[in-house]
Amino acid sequence: MKIDLKLSNDALVAAHNILKQVYNPSYPNEIQIKVYKSIGFELADKFEKKVKAQQKKASLFDQKKKISVTLKYYEAWALKAIATDLIYTCSNDYSKNLVQTLINVLDQKLQ
């Protein structure tokens, strides 16, 4: 089962910044660290490739264009869990709002 997401450039970068935090674990639960590392590293690499591709072809005319990201069900579940746990690491309110919107979309699609 696959889940398709349509993300703006800003939402893609915000999700990428959250997923970069997976490389610096600060979770109290050992099992949670292992789950986040095993799935989170794959997600971080996937989003990093998307961000780099968008940066290469960036133009002023593509700002409104949405980027399509296809995730497997377990990846979408892990992205929601990681984003929920790490939303406090966002640097500003705009990024927090984008991540919260992503969490809400994932929550609707996972049900």
C-alpha positions in Angstrom: 0.0 0.0 0.0 1.4 3.3 -1.0 0.6 6.8 0.1 1.0 9.8 -2.2 1.8 13.2 -0.8 1.8 16.5 -2.7 4.1 18.9 -0.9 5.1 22.5 -1.5 8.8 23.4 -1.7 8.6 24.9 1.9 6.9 21.8 3.3 9.4 19.5 1.6 12.3 21.5 3.2 10.6 21.5 6.6 10.1 17.7 6.5 13.7 17.3 5.4 14.9 19.5 8.3 12.9 17.3 10.8 14.3 14.1 9.3 17.9 15.4 9.6 17.3 15.3 13.4 17.1 11.5 13.2 20.9 11.4 12.9 21.2 13.0 16.3 18.9 10.8 18.5 17.8 12.1 21.9 15.1 9.6 22.7 14.9 7.9 26.1 13.6 4.6 24.7 16.1 2.2 23.2 13.5 0.5 21.0 12.3 3.9 19.7 15.9 4.8 18.7 16.2 1.6 16.7 12.9 2.1 14.9 13.7 5.7 14.1 17.1 4.9 12.8 16.0 1.9 10.7 13.2 3.7 8.9 14.2 7.3 9.5 17.5 7.0 7.7 15.7 5.7 4.6 13.2 8.6 4.8 16.0 11.2 5.4 17.8 10.0 2.3 14.7 10.0 0.2 13.7 13.5 1.2 17.3 14.7 0.8 17.3 13.5 -2.8 14.0 15.3 -3.4 15.3 18.5 -1.9 18.5 18.4 -3.9 16.6 17.8 -7.1 14.3 20.7 -6.3 17.3 23.0 -5.6 18.9 22.1 -8.9 15.8 23.0 -10.9 14.6 25.8 -8.8 13.1 28.8 -10.5 10.7 31.6 -9.5 8.0 30.2 -11.7 7.8 26.8 -9.9 7.0 28.2 -6.4 3.3 27.2 -6.6 4.1 23.8 -8.1 3.6 20.8 -5.7 6.2 18.0 -5.4 4.9 14.5 -5.4 6.3 12.1 -2.8 5.3 8.4 -2.7 5.8 6.6 0.5 5.1 3.1 1.6 2.6 2.7 4.4 5.3 2.0 7.1 7.3 5.0 5.9 4.3 7.3 6.2 3.6 5.9 9.7 7.3 6.5 10.7 7.3 10.0 9.1 4.2 10.9 11.2 5.8 9.5 14.4 9.1 11.2 13.8 7.5 14.5 12.9 5.3 14.4 15.9 8.2 13.7 18.3 10.6 16.2 16.7 8.3 19.1 15.9 9.8 21.0 18.8 13.1 21.2 16.9 11.7 23.5 14.2 13.4 26.8 14.1 10.3 29.1 13.6 6.5 29.1 13.7 6.2 28.8 10.0 8.1 25.6 9.9 6.1 24.2 12.8 2.9 25.0 11.0 4.1 23.2 7.8 5.2 20.2 9.8 1.9 20.1 11.7 0.0 20.3 8.4 2.1 17.4 7.1 1.2 15.4 10.3 -2.5 16.1 9.8 -2.4 15.0 6.2 -0.5 11.8 7.1 -3.0 11.1 9.9 -5.9 11.4 7.4 -4.2 9.2 4.8 -3.1 6.5 7.3 -6.7 5.8 8.4 
